[in-house]
Amino acid sequence: MERRRQYTFLSLAMAFLLALGANAAAWPGFARGMGIGGWLTNYKRFNVLPEERRLQITPGDLEHFDSYITEADVKRIKGWGFDHIRLGFDQIVLEESPGRYRERTFRKIDDFIGWCGKHRINVVLNLHKAIGNYCDIKEDVELLDDDGLQRRFIDLWMEIERRYHDFPGLAFEILNEVRDVDPAKWNNLADRTLKAIREKNPDRWVVIGSTCWNSPDRLKNLKVWDDPKVVYTFHMYAPFEFTHQRGVLQPQPLYCNMVLEYPSTDVERYRMCRRLGWNERNAYQGVKAINREFLLRTLQGAIDFVNAHPGKILWNGEFGTIRHAPAASRVAYMRDIVSICKEAGIPYCVWNYLSTPNDGNRFSLVDDDTRDFLSPAFREVCLGGPID
């Protein structure tokens, strides 16, 4: 009964937030968000496991799901001033086998939606890693090359829609960071998934990004739908050498092992890291500084999309910096990304609230123990400055 009351409250709260928007290209109630990984996605790194063990859930995993994120975390994020949370989850966390769903972990999402309703904060449900599209692991069978995996993918979203049909404010982000694949194949699967959702719910917010890990310059290859409830999305991690510096999951920053600052006029240091990472392609050719102007140039594909489709919603769904980048540089980078988004009228969601210690790319924004922002300055820039 309590969960039902929370669900009802969530629906009313989200309906109120959605009614506030006056700009047709705005995404009312989703202006500045916080991503949550490390709970139902990225809770352990599968690339270190034997392939036959990667899709299994262990008792330790279940214990982690039960305790890692609680209502207190949702209350804290709302209290800071964020208006939405992007919750990442993996397909294997919710699906044991085709058509067989894990009720225990679905109840975690039930609880989370209830907490968000209670504290009046909106939700993006993000399928972070689908079977056949793990953004950081190359798989033998790719989602876009296998009809069976695609049917499972669509069926999972039908199950999610069935369970949460009565909550109109929820947004469904159908897939995080599609790999560098043929965009026509992804447009086809995205179109089929959208149509299936629309048969059940014509008013659901549906978030769709492009290929190559949601790169801004690939938005031009993404189909644009005649649907006012489709939200288009991109991610921003350029320059990769800075945002992923000394990360242990990708071979390039691991091998380079170099500390980089932002902003920087030492472009040669960035070039050196690119060379050490065995990739000299477009090695900052013509760049005189790594700064706000560099970020603007990198985000040109997003700006072009806004200009070409003024009636559509574009959302920067993920951006951040690795935990051990210099603290002042993290603040400066996030300030510039947020300011660019605000000037372009693009809502955004920072990544990431909290990361598990064994997540080789720790992008967390808060202290592991206190769960407060690492600094007041960091919190302020992630919120886009003083609250209106």
C-alpha positions in Angstrom: 0.0 0.0 0.0 2.8 2.4 0.9 4.5 1.8 -2.5 1.2 2.4 -4.3 0.8 5.8 -2.5 4.4 6.7 -3.5 3.7 5.8 -7.1 0.6 8.0 -7.1 2.5 10.9 -5.6 5.2 10.4 -8.3 2.7 10.6 -11.1 1.2 13.8 -9.7 4.5 15.4 -9.0 5.8 14.6 -12.5 2.6 15.8 -14.1 3.0 19.1 -12.3 6.7 19.5 -13.4 5.8 18.7 -17.0 3.1 21.4 -17.0 5.7 24.1 -16.1 7.4 24.0 -19.4 6.6 26.9 -21.8 9.3 26.4 -24.4 8.4 23.7 -26.9 12.1 22.7 -27.3 12.6 22.5 -23.5 12.4 19.3 -21.4 10.4 20.5 -18.4 11.4 18.9 -15.2 14.6 17.6 -16.7 17.0 20.6 -16.7 19.9 19.4 -14.5 20.3 15.8 -13.5 22.5 13.4 -11.6 23.5 10.0 -13.0 23.6 7.0 -10.7 25.9 4.2 -11.8 27.7 1.7 -9.6 24.4 0.3 -8.3 22.6 -1.7 -11.0 25.3 -1.0 -13.6 29.0 -0.8 -13.4 28.9 -2.4 -10.0 31.7 -4.7 -11.1 33.8 -4.9 -14.3 33.0 -7.8 -16.5 36.2 -7.5 -18.6 38.2 -9.2 -15.9 35.8 -12.2 -15.7 35.9 -15.3 -17.9 33.3 -14.9 -20.7 31.2 -17.8 -19.3 30.9 -16.0 -16.0 30.0 -12.4 -17.2 26.2 -12.8 -17.4 25.7 -14.4 -14.0 24.4 -12.7 -10.8 26.0 -13.8 -7.6 24.9 -13.6 -3.9 27.4 -10.8 -3.5 25.8 -8.9 -6.4 22.4 -9.2 -4.7 23.7 -8.0 -1.4 25.1 -5.0 -3.2 21.8 -4.2 -4.9 20.0 -4.3 -1.6 22.3 -1.8 0.2 24.3 0.5 -2.1 21.6 3.1 -2.9 18.9 4.1 -0.4 16.2 6.7 0.0 18.7 8.9 1.8 20.7 9.2 -1.5 17.6 10.3 -3.4 16.7 12.8 -0.7 20.3 14.2 -0.8 20.4 14.6 -4.6 17.0 16.4 -4.5 18.2 18.6 -1.6 21.2 19.8 -3.6 18.9 21.1 -6.3 18.9 18.5 -9.1 15.5 17.9 -10.8 16.1 14.5 -12.2 18.1 11.3 -11.8 19.4 9.1 -14.6 19.3 5.5 -13.2 21.5 3.1 -15.2 20.8 -0.6 -15.1 22.1 -3.6 -17.0 19.9 -6.1 -18.9 21.3 -9.1 -17.0 20.3 -7.4 -13.7 16.6 -7.5 -14.7 16.5 -10.5 -17.0 17.6 -14.0 -16.1 16.9 -15.4 -19.5 14.6 -14.5 -22.4 11.2 -13.6 -21.0 12.2 -14.5 -17.4 12.7 -11.4 -15.2 14.3 -11.1 -11.8 11.6 -9.9 -9.4 14.1 -9.2 -6.7 16.0 -6.6 -8.7 12.9 -5.2 -10.3 11.8 -4.4 -6.8 14.9 -2.3 -6.4 13.6 -0.1 -9.3 10.1 -0.1 -7.8 11.6 1.2 -4.5 13.7 3.8 -6.3 10.8 5.2 -8.3 8.8 5.4 -5.0 11.6 7.3 -3.3 11.8 9.7 -6.2 8.1 10.3 -6.1 8.2 11.0 -2.4 11.0 13.5 -2.9 9.6 15.0 -6.1 12.5 14.3 -8.4 12.1 13.0 -12.0 13.6 9.8 -13.4 15.3 8.6 -16.5 15.4 4.8 -16.7 18.5 4.0 -18.7 19.4 0.6 -20.1 23.1 1.0 -19.6 24.4 -2.3 -20.9 22.3 -4.5 -23.1 23.4 -8.1 -24.0 25.3 -7.6 -27.3 26.1 -4.0 -26.6 28.4 -3.6 -23.6 29.9 -0.3 -24.3 33.4 -1.2 -23.0 33.6 -4.9 -23.9 33.7 -6.4 -27.4 31.3 -9.3 -27.6 31.2 -12.3 -30.0 27.5 -11.7 -30.8 26.5 -8.1 -31.4 23.1 -6.8 -30.6 22.6 -5.2 -34.0 23.6 -8.4 -35.8 21.3 -10.8 -34.0 17.6 -11.0 -34.4 17.1 -12.9 -31.1 19.0 -10.4 -29.1 17.0 -7.6 -30.7 13.7 -9.3 -29.8 14.8 -9.7 -26.2 15.8 -6.0 -26.2 12.4 -4.9 -27.3 10.6 -7.4 -25.0 12.5 -6.0 -22.0 11.3 -2.5 -22.8 7.7 -3.8 -23.2 8.0 -5.4 -19.7 9.3 -2.1 -18.3 6.5 -0.2 -19.9 4.0 -2.8 -18.6 5.2 -2.4 -15.0 5.5 1.4 -15.1 2.7 2.3 -17.5 0.8 4.5 -15.0 3.8 6.8 -14.4 3.7 9.3 -17.3 6.7 11.4 -16.1 9.2 8.6 -16.3 11.6 8.7 -19.3 12.9 5.6 -21.0 16.4 5.9 -22.4 16.4 2.8 -24.6 20.2 2.2 -24.8 23.4 3.8 -23.5 26.3 4.4 -25.8 25.7 2.3 -28.9 29.1 1.2 -30.1 30.7 2.4 -33.4 28.4 0.5 -35.7 26.4 1.1 -38.9 24.0 3.9 -37.9 21.3 2.5 -40.2 21.2 -0.7 -38.1 20.8 1.3 -34.9 18.2 3.6 -36.4 16.2 0.5 -37.4 16.3 -1.1 -34.0 15.5 2.3 -32.3 12.6 2.8 -34.6 11.2 -0.7 -33.9 11.6 -0.1 -30.1 9.9 3.3 -30.3 7.0 1.9 -32.3 6.5 -0.9 -29.8 6.5 1.5 -26.9 4.1 3.8 -28.7 1.6 1.0 -29.2 1.3 0.8 -25.5 1.9 4.4 -24.5 1.8 7.4 -26.9 2.9 9.8 -24.3 6.0 8.2 -22.8 9.2 10.2 -22.9 11.7 8.1 -25.0 15.4 9.1 -25.1 17.5 8.0 -28.1 21.2 8.7 -28.8 23.4 8.0 -31.8 26.3 5.7 -32.4 30.0 5.8 -31.5 29.3 6.0 -27.8 26.8 8.9 -28.2 29.4 11.2 -29.8 28.0 14.6 -30.6 29.3 14.5 -34.2 27.2 11.3 -34.9 23.9 13.1 -34.1 23.8 13.9 -37.8 23.4 10.1 -38.5 20.5 9.7 -36.1 17.0 9.4 -37.4 14.7 12.3 -36.4 11.2 11.2 -35.6 7.9 13.1 -36.0 7.2 12.6 -32.3 7.2 15.4 -29.7 8.0 13.0 -26.9 11.3 11.8 -28.3 14.4 13.2 -26.6 17.7 13.1 -28.4 20.9 12.7 -26.5 24.7 12.8 -26.6 27.6 12.3 -24.2 30.7 14.4 -23.8 34.1 13.1 -22.7 36.5 15.1 -24.9 39.3 15.3 -24.6 39.5 11.7 -23.7 43.1 11.9 -22.6 42.0 14.3 -19.8 38.7 12.9 -18.7 40.0 9.3 -18.6 43.5 10.0 -17.5 45.3 7.1 -15.8 42.2 5.0 -16.1 42.8 1.3 -15.9 40.1 0.0 -18.2 41.3 1.3 -21.5 44.8 0.5 -22.7 45.6 4.0 -23.9 45.4 6.0 -20.6 46.7 3.1 -18.7 49.8 3.0 -20.8 50.2 6.8 -21.0 49.8 7.1 -17.2 50.1 10.9 -17.5 48.5 13.6 -15.3 46.8 16.3 -17.4 45.2 19.6 -16.4 42.3 21.6 -17.8 42.5 24.2 -19.1 45.9 23.8 -20.5 48.2 25.5 -23.0 50.6 22.6 -22.9 49.0 20.9 -26.0 52.2 19.0 -26.6 51.6 17.1 -23.4 48.2 16.0 -24.7 49.7 15.1 -28.1 52.3 13.0 -26.3 49.6 11.1 -24.4 47.8 10.5 -27.7 50.9 9.1 -29.2 51.7 6.9 -26.3 48.1 5.7 -26.6 49.0 4.4 -30.1 46.5 6.8 -31.8 47.9 9.9 -33.6 44.7 10.4 -35.7 43.6 14.0 -35.4 46.2 14.5 -32.6 44.9 18.0 -31.7 45.8 19.3 -35.1 45.7 23.1 -35.2 44.8 23.3 -31.4 46.6 26.0 -29.5 45.0 25.3 -26.1 42.7 22.8 -24.4 40.0 25.1 -23.1 36.4 26.2 -23.5 36.9 27.0 -27.2 38.2 23.5 -27.8 35.1 22.1 -26.1 32.8 24.3 -28.2 34.5 22.9 -31.3 34.0 19.4 -30.1 30.4 20.0 -29.3 29.7 21.5 -32.8 27.7 18.5 -33.8 25.3 19.1 -30.9 25.0 22.8 -31.7 24.3 21.9 -35.3 21.6 19.5 -34.3 19.9 22.3 -32.2 20.0 24.7 -35.1 18.7 22.1 -37.6 15.9 20.9 -35.3 14.8 23.8 -33.2 11.6 22.1 -32.1 13.4 19.0 -30.8 14.8 18.3 -27.3 18.5 17.6 -27.1 19.9 16.4 -23.8 23.5 16.0 -22.7 22.9 12.8 -20.8 26.4 12.1 -19.6 29.7 13.9 -19.0 32.3 13.9 -16.3 35.9 13.4 -15.3 37.7 10.5 -13.7 38.0 10.7 -9.9 41.8 11.2 -9.7 42.1 14.0 -12.2 43.4 17.2 -10.5 40.5 18.6 -8.4 40.7 22.2 -9.8 40.7 20.8 -13.3 37.6 18.7 -12.7 35.8 21.9 -11.5 37.0 23.9 -14.4 36.0 21.3 -17.0 32.5 20.8 -15.6 32.0 24.5 -15.3 32.7 24.9 -19.0 30.6 22.0 -20.2 27.6 23.2 -18.1 27.9 26.8 -19.3 28.0 25.7 -22.9 24.9 23.6 -22.4 23.0 26.3 -20.7 23.9 28.9 -23.3 22.6 26.5 -26.0 19.5 25.6 -24.1 20.5 22.0 -23.7 19.5 20.2 -20.4 22.2 18.0 -18.9 22.9 15.2 -16.5 26.3 14.9 -14.7 28.1 11.6 -14.3 28.3 10.1 -11.7 27.0 10.3 -8.1 29.0 7.3 -6.7 31.3 4.7 -8.1 32.2 1.4 -6.5 35.9 0.9 -5.6 36.3 -1.9 -8.2 35.0 0.3 -11.0 38.1 0.9 -12.9 36.8 4.2 -14.2 35.7 6.0 -11.1 33.9 9.2 -12.1 32.2 9.7 -8.8 31.3 13.2 -7.6 30.9 12.5 -3.9 32.9 11.2 -1.0 32.6 7.4 -0.6 31.8 7.7 3.2 29.9 11.0 3.7 28.3 10.9 0.2 28.6 14.7 0.1 30.1 16.5 -2.9 33.9 16.5 -2.9 33.9 20.3 -2.7 31.3 23.1 -2.5 32.8 24.5 -5.8 32.2 21.1 -7.5 28.6 21.1 -6.4 28.0 24.6 -7.5 29.3 24.1 -11.1 27.4 20.8 -11.5 24.2 22.6 -10.6 25.0 25.4 -13.1 25.5 28.1 -10.5 23.1 29.5 -8.0 19.7 27.9 -7.9 17.0 30.1 -9.6 
